[in-house]
Amino acid sequence: MEAVTLFEQFPEPARSQLAAAFDEGRTRPEWCFARERARLAYWTPIPGSEPMIVWQFEPGPDPGTAAELLRHSLRELGLRKAIHDITLPPGLTPVVDRAVEHEALLAAGFVMEVERLLLEWAAGSDLPDEPGRLTYRAARRMDPGEVIRLLVRISEGSLDHDTRVEVATSGAEAEARWMYDDLMARKAKPDWFVIGYLGDSPVGLVAPDDHSIAYIGVVPEHRGHGYVNDLLAHGTRTLAAEGLRRIVAATDVANAPTAAAFRRAGYSEVGRLFRYYWRTS
């Protein structure tokens, strides 16, 4: 079946989003499933890799039918793990406000493990000051191994749930290589993703893409000195200088230091993301 025919099962804007993701190599027709009024499609952030995100999911009115469609799709694709995100305005919860979707996910074996803050800097807000303590080198112009080693170091003692899970299950190097591939696959100018240095010592990195602060982190020996503020100011000012009217970001609710850094930089909470995980036993 032609991709466009399968994508026609979804209403707008999902239909156009699926078609665009197909053109970028991030989804495929065989990753789309439908049963009665339930529909879902998988997506990957890295073109050419296996699907890992239940991206478009319309459960319909019956959580039982939606749960069976989820189980069927996981079997058909032979996945070992998958995630699904539900985003809501502040104050709402999936248990009440997306009850059918929530119940379908639980019935299919997904577990809601982490809640994330969705943050936004909007044009007209004050730009964060950049203290000038750090110098920057473009990560895309550096040896990949050097950047991956830095990502391994940043993962040590990380408060980010996904990072901790991947390090525990796959190892720090595998997690860092996946993160490197993900960041390099994003839409960004070559000099946006940078490593910050204090003299010759790498302090951390910030990776803006075409609409967001995709990743930010500081190596263990430089934590506690406010360098996350420098990195975030640099990334925010980089995108603002490109004329972006809105810059988005996300961090775990439990990651209080990073959340505080975003608030100091002028970001405000615009929603919550509830992340569900499915893994084979």
Secondary structure, 3 states (H helix, E strand, C coil): CCHHHHHCCCCCCHHHHHHHHHHCCCCCHHHEEEECCEEEEEECCCCCCCCCEEEEEECCCCHHHHHHHHHHHHHHHCCCEEEEEEEECCCCCHHHHCHHHHHHHHHCCCEEEEEEEEEEEECCCCCCCCCCCCEEEEHHHCCHHHHHHHHHHHHCCCCCHHHHHHHHHHCHHHHHHHHHHHHHHCCCCCCCCEEEEECCEEEEEEEECCCEEEEEEECHHHCCCCHHHHHHHHHHHHHHHCCCCEEEEEEECCCHHHHHHHHHCCCEEEEEEEEEEEECC
